[in-house]
Amino acid sequence: MEALLRPIYQERASDPNTLGIISVEKREEVSPITDTFDSILLIITSEAEKPVLQSTIRMMKRKQQCISLQKHNLENGY
């Protein structure tokens, strides 16, 4: 899974507005942490064009969720 998300991760990690990236992968068949996704990529930024951006990526029969949000949205209860 890491190889599939690496291009997204590297692009966002090199952005000076990116404060942190958290990747969570499903470990059990049913997981309340990842809901219906195989993995979730959470990107925290200081600034962005949109305060919250969500996208679903489907590759190789896997479903990933990518969520990008500004730090103040996370602090105020996204």
C-alpha positions as CSV (number, residue, x, y, z in Angstrom):
1,M,0.0,0.0,0.0
2,E,2.8,2.3,0.8
3,A,4.1,2.2,-2.8
4,L,0.7,3.2,-4.1
5,L,0.5,6.3,-1.9
6,R,4.2,7.3,-2.1
7,P,3.7,9.7,-5.0
8,I,1.0,11.6,-3.2
9,Y,3.0,11.5,0.1
10,Q,6.2,12.8,-1.6
11,E,4.4,15.6,-3.4
12,R,2.7,16.9,-0.3
13,A,5.8,16.3,2.0
14,S,7.8,18.7,-0.2
15,D,5.2,21.5,0.1
16,P,6.4,24.1,2.6
17,N,2.9,24.4,4.0
18,T,2.7,20.8,5.0
19,L,3.2,20.4,8.7
20,G,2.7,16.6,9.0
21,I,1.4,13.5,7.3
22,I,-0.1,10.5,9.1
23,S,-0.8,7.2,7.3
24,V,-3.1,4.6,8.8
25,E,-3.6,1.2,7.3
26,K,-6.3,-1.3,8.0
27,R,-5.0,-4.3,10.0
28,E,-8.2,-6.3,10.4
29,E,-11.0,-7.1,8.0
30,V,-13.4,-4.8,9.9
31,S,-11.8,-1.8,11.3
32,P,-13.6,1.2,12.9
33,I,-10.4,3.2,12.6
34,T,-10.3,3.2,8.8
35,D,-14.0,2.7,8.3
36,T,-14.4,1.1,4.8
37,F,-11.0,2.2,3.6
38,D,-7.8,0.1,3.3
39,S,-5.7,3.1,4.3
40,I,-6.1,6.7,5.2
41,L,-3.6,9.5,4.5
42,L,-4.1,12.5,6.7
43,I,-2.2,15.6,5.6
44,I,-2.0,18.6,8.0
45,T,-1.1,22.0,6.4
46,S,-0.6,25.5,7.7
47,E,-2.3,27.0,4.6
48,A,-4.2,25.7,1.6
49,E,-6.5,26.9,-1.1
50,K,-9.3,24.8,0.4
51,P,-9.6,24.4,4.2
52,V,-10.5,20.7,3.8
53,L,-10.0,18.5,0.8
54,Q,-11.0,14.8,0.7
55,S,-10.5,12.4,-2.1
56,T,-10.9,8.6,-2.5
57,I,-8.4,6.7,-4.6
58,R,-9.1,3.2,-5.9
59,M,-6.1,1.2,-7.1
60,M,-5.5,-2.5,-7.4
61,K,-8.8,-3.4,-5.7
62,R,-7.8,-1.2,-2.7
63,K,-9.6,1.9,-1.5
64,Q,-7.6,4.8,0.1
65,Q,-8.9,8.0,1.6
66,C,-6.8,11.1,1.4
67,I,-7.8,14.0,3.7
68,S,-6.0,17.3,3.7
69,L,-6.9,19.9,6.3
70,Q,-5.5,23.1,7.8
71,K,-4.1,22.9,11.3
72,H,-6.7,25.3,12.7
73,N,-9.5,23.1,11.4
74,L,-8.0,20.1,13.2
75,E,-7.7,22.2,16.4
76,N,-11.3,23.4,16.2
77,G,-12.8,20.0,15.7
78,Y,-12.8,19.3,11.9
